[in-house]
């Protein structure tokens, strides 16, 4: 009897662990899915943030799954047209976003998206363009190249990518004095528009900081952004409520295909 009870306990523990990693029990959620990526490539040898690096072959598998399951990839330009009443949401809309604007996105994600005729969005840190991720400690994460101005212009001109702002210097807005937070928000948009000659209508909160702060949200609206996006996990129900920051679904190095499918369908 004790042996049976121990075996049953092990099975229960395994079932719970499986359900945590693979939340099959979540009810399907329909709406706008926004995926959050950082890197597509191989992480530096001593990186403590390997989870943010998705293998190129896994990224391609994810794109193929979306295509095979009839999801439609749009970018911010497409979303703005829908918001303006000039287009309608496709049946299964997805926006792929890349925070920070790393060079590996240009090298690995851009060719794959272009080949498959899919769209995405990049959210560069304005002061880091052509530089590196200076906001991270090189002792824990090797500094990694950010796309140059020319590379960003190329991917935007291709029509594959649209863009938004991820702040001026990637500071956590929730930890800044109000006037500094307002400057980070406003100045990043002004400089990006001056560089790329196209409206910058989307703001993504660095570290997700300030997404639940009404004052910071008012700074974003006053600066001229039409959409803000957070790091909060979830699917955005339709009709879309852009008065609040939109949710995203984080895709990491450890996200296998079963997890990917469950994240897309259940948030």
BELCORNOR-V885853 format. One record per residue. N is the residue number from 1. RES is the residue in three letters. PHI is phi as a letter, one per 20 degrees, with the letter a starting at -180 (NA if undefined). OMEGA is omega in radians with two decimals (* if undefined). Layout:
N_RES_PHI_OMEGA, N_RES_PHI_OMEGA
This chain:
1_UNK_NA_3.12, 2_UNK_f_3.13, 3_UNK_f_3.13, 4_UNK_f_-3.13, 5_UNK_f_3.12, 6_UNK_f_3.12, 7_UNK_f_3.12, 8_UNK_f_3.12, 9_UNK_f_3.11, 10_UNK_f_3.12, 11_UNK_f_3.12, 12_UNK_f_3.13, 13_UNK_f_3.13, 14_UNK_f_3.13, 15_UNK_f_3.12, 16_UNK_f_3.13, 17_UNK_f_3.11, 18_UNK_f_-3.10, 19_UNK_f_3.07, 20_UNK_f_-3.13, 21_UNK_f_-3.11, 22_UNK_c_-3.06, 23_UNK_f_-3.13, 24_UNK_f_-3.05, 25_UNK_f_-3.12, 26_UNK_f_3.11, 27_UNK_f_3.13, 28_UNK_g_3.13, 29_UNK_d_3.10, 30_UNK_e_3.12, 31_UNK_q_3.13, 32_UNK_e_3.09, 33_UNK_e_3.06, 34_UNK_d_-3.11, 35_UNK_e_-3.12, 36_UNK_d_3.04, 37_UNK_d_2.98, 38_UNK_d_-3.08, 39_UNK_d_2.93, 40_UNK_c_-3.09, 41_UNK_r_-3.13, 42_UNK_e_-3.11, 43_UNK_f_3.02, 44_UNK_g_-3.03, 45_UNK_g_-3.06, 46_UNK_d_-3.11, 47_UNK_f_3.02, 48_UNK_e_-3.12, 49_UNK_c_-3.13, 50_UNK_g_-3.10, 51_UNK_f_-3.11, 52_UNK_e_-3.11, 53_UNK_d_3.11, 54_UNK_e_3.13, 55_UNK_f_3.13, 56_UNK_g_-3.12, 57_UNK_f_3.10, 58_UNK_f_3.09, 59_UNK_f_3.12, 60_UNK_f_3.10, 61_UNK_f_3.13, 62_UNK_f_3.08, 63_UNK_f_-3.13, 64_UNK_f_3.12, 65_UNK_f_3.11, 66_UNK_g_3.13, 67_UNK_f_-3.10, 68_UNK_f_-3.13, 69_UNK_d_2.97, 70_UNK_m_2.96, 71_UNK_e_3.14, 72_UNK_d_3.11, 73_UNK_e_3.04, 74_UNK_d_3.03, 75_UNK_c_-3.08, 76_UNK_f_3.10, 77_UNK_f_3.11, 78_UNK_f_3.13, 79_UNK_f_3.14, 80_UNK_f_3.08, 81_UNK_f_3.11, 82_UNK_f_3.14, 83_UNK_f_3.14, 84_UNK_e_3.13, 85_UNK_n_-3.12, 86_UNK_e_3.12, 87_UNK_b_3.11, 88_UNK_d_3.07, 89_UNK_f_2.95, 90_UNK_f_-3.04, 91_UNK_f_-3.11, 92_UNK_c_-3.05, 93_UNK_e_3.09, 94_UNK_c_2.98, 95_UNK_d_3.04, 96_UNK_e_3.12, 97_UNK_d_3.08, 98_UNK_c_3.12, 99_UNK_f_3.00, 100_UNK_n_3.09, 101_UNK_n_-3.08, 102_UNK_f_-3.13, 103_UNK_f_-3.13, 104_UNK_f_3.04, 105_UNK_f_3.08, 106_UNK_f_-3.05, 107_UNK_f_-2.98, 108_UNK_d_-3.12, 109_UNK_e_-3.09, 110_UNK_g_3.13, 111_UNK_f_-3.13, 112_UNK_f_3.13, 113_UNK_f_-3.13, 114_UNK_f_-3.14, 115_UNK_f_-3.09, 116_UNK_e_3.13, 117_UNK_l_3.11, 118_UNK_d_-3.08, 119_UNK_d_3.14, 120_UNK_b_-3.13, 121_UNK_c_3.12, 122_UNK_d_-3.09, 123_UNK_c_-3.08, 124_UNK_f_2.94, 125_UNK_e_-2.92, 126_UNK_g_-3.08, 127_UNK_f_-3.11, 128_UNK_e_-3.10, 129_UNK_g_-3.12, 130_UNK_m_-3.11, 131_UNK_c_-3.06, 132_UNK_b_-3.10, 133_UNK_f_-3.03, 134_UNK_f_-3.13, 135_UNK_e_3.14, 136_UNK_d_3.13, 137_UNK_f_-3.11, 138_UNK_f_3.09, 139_UNK_f_-3.13, 140_UNK_d_3.13, 141_UNK_b_-3.14, 142_UNK_g_3.10, 143_UNK_f_-3.04, 144_UNK_c_-3.09, 145_UNK_f_2.98, 146_UNK_e_3.11, 147_UNK_g_3.05, 148_UNK_f_3.08, 149_UNK_g_-3.13, 150_UNK_f_3.13, 151_UNK_f_3.09, 152_UNK_f_3.11, 153_UNK_f_3.14, 154_UNK_f_-3.09, 155_UNK_f_3.08, 156_UNK_f_3.13, 157_UNK_f_-3.11, 158_UNK_f_-3.07, 159_UNK_n_3.10, 160_UNK_f_-3.07, 161_UNK_d_2.79, 162_UNK_d_-3.04, 163_UNK_b_3.03, 164_UNK_b_-3.12, 165_UNK_d_3.01, 166_UNK_d_3.10, 167_UNK_n_-3.14, 168_UNK_f_-3.08, 169_UNK_c_3.10, 170_UNK_m_3.07, 171_UNK_e_3.06, 172_UNK_f_-3.03, 173_UNK_f_-3.11, 174_UNK_f_-3.10, 175_UNK_d_-3.09, 176_UNK_d_2.95, 177_UNK_f_-3.08, 178_UNK_g_-3.10, 179_UNK_f_3.11, 180_UNK_f_3.09, 181_UNK_f_3.13, 182_UNK_f_3.13, 183_UNK_f_3.12, 184_UNK_g_-3.11, 185_UNK_f_-3.05, 186_UNK_f_-3.03, 187_UNK_f_3.12, 188_UNK_f_3.12, 189_UNK_f_-3.11, 190_UNK_f_-3.11, 191_UNK_f_3.13, 192_UNK_f_3.12, 193_UNK_f_3.11, 194_UNK_f_-3.12, 195_UNK_f_-2.98, 196_UNK_d_3.04, 197_UNK_m_3.12, 198_UNK_c_-3.12, 199_UNK_g_3.05, 200_UNK_d_-2.96, 201_UNK_d_-3.03, 202_UNK_c_3.08, 203_UNK_c_3.07, 204_UNK_d_-3.08, 205_UNK_f_3.03, 206_UNK_g_-3.10, 207_UNK_m_-3.06, 208_UNK_m_-3.05, 209_UNK_f_3.10, 210_UNK_n_-3.09, 211_UNK_f_3.14, 212_UNK_d_-3.11, 213_UNK_d_-3.08, 214_UNK_f_-3.12, 215_UNK_f_3.12, 216_UNK_f_3.08, 217_UNK_f_3.10, 218_UNK_f_3.06, 219_UNK_f_-3.13, 220_UNK_f_3.11, 221_UNK_f_-3.12, 222_UNK_f_-3.14, 223_UNK_f_3.09, 224_UNK_o_3.08, 225_UNK_f_3.13, 226_UNK_d_-3.09, 227_UNK_c_2.96, 228_UNK_c_-3.13, 229_UNK_c_-3.05, 230_UNK_d_3.03, 231_UNK_d_3.13, 232_UNK_f_-3.06, 233_UNK_f_3.02, 234_UNK_q_3.06, 235_UNK_e_-3.12, 236_UNK_e_-3.10, 237_UNK_f_3.09, 238_UNK_d_0.02, 239_UNK_f_-3.00, 240_UNK_f_3.07, 241_UNK_d_-3.10, 242_UNK_e_3.05, 243_UNK_f_3.09, 244_UNK_d_3.11, 245_UNK_g_3.11, 246_UNK_f_-3.13, 247_UNK_e_3.08, 248_UNK_c_3.09, 249_UNK_d_-3.08, 250_UNK_f_3.07, 251_UNK_d_-3.06, 252_UNK_d_3.12, 253_UNK_g_-3.08, 254_UNK_e_3.13, 255_UNK_f_3.10, 256_UNK_e_-3.01, 257_UNK_f_3.10, 258_UNK_f_3.08, 259_UNK_f_-3.12, 260_UNK_g_-3.14, 261_UNK_f_-3.11, 262_UNK_f_3.10, 263_UNK_f_-3.12, 264_UNK_f_-3.05, 265_UNK_e_-3.08, 266_UNK_d_3.13, 267_UNK_m_*
